[in-house]
């Protein structure tokens, strides 16, 4: 025979286990819907077990690394296009607007827009993603060989975009 | 093991224990807060990518960690109150809720202020941001539920159950950046590998985290004392205490 305390204990633990299980099952079922963005390989190869590919004209977010040397700017307007990569496939993003300060080649970004053709997205919003590493400029230069140039001086260094 | 804890379940002993601890904890919290924040905000080097904007980490990360830490403390107290029916644990759980809610609000607001210049947006519905917002709603739910019944006991019990059940959200917040694609970056220090933050920036951050923790304990002592006096106002020892003044 259980004492009243043991009964309360088992009741609380039971409620917690059942709810925990329910939430875990729910999150598992919603797995792909909770992702904020597609990666380029998910976009090209399809998502999940069923390899569902987004259709042309669908609104979606794409997240990946900006390919070095792929940023092309229109000299007369704010139009810009660049390529995104994660593990293999490359997706092109076109955008008309001001890019965030952290936007650089080799930087992770998330773009929201409409799929124009299976590998091109017309973005309406571009967000910069940054990683979890924080270090002073001198350390970054020694460790990674990254020369930090503040965005305000970057234009001079690169000859102006 | 819990022998030294048992006397503290008695309201009168706990009241005097809190009164003894409060000034020390508060002094330590203010000292650590000043040290960690001034060091972090003014004397650390800028970040190689984010420049000076990254300094908001010294407010954002401590408040975010302690929003979850306070929730675990609240849930443990609520669990103790539900199962062993310790009324002081009940009061402690309810005393912790507003503290945690404010920490969560600070974490969300500083996160937004950081997101705007760095990511380019105030808010995005990714898994980390959304689950932290749910944590704020859980805190507000606990506070609201405890006051929603005309019988204070019933309200406290319902609030405790919500606090215990809401614990499910904590692993979701912590692992959200690993389980799903998020705009929020991964963990820098709450992981088993070496922290991916330079030592010159890590130390003030750790001091600030400790400061937020000690501040939580100090505020808990203060709020718990009030709660004990309110709940025990008809007891002789409280009347004697009031008569002293």
Interface residues (C-beta under 8 A of the other chain):
Chain A: X5 X8 X9 X12 X15 X16 X19 X20 X23 X27 X31 X34 X35 X36 X37 X39 X63 X100 X101 X102 X110 X125 X126 X127 X128 X129 X130 X131 X132 X133 X134 X135 X136 X137 X138 X139 X140 X141 X146 X148 X150
Chain B: X45 X46 X47 X48 X49 X50 X51 X54 X57 X79 X82 X83 X84 X85 X117 X118 X119 X120 X121 X124 X125 X126 X127 X161 X164 X165 X167 X168 X172 X179 X180 X181 X182 X183 X185 X186 X187 X188 X196 X197 X198 X200 X201
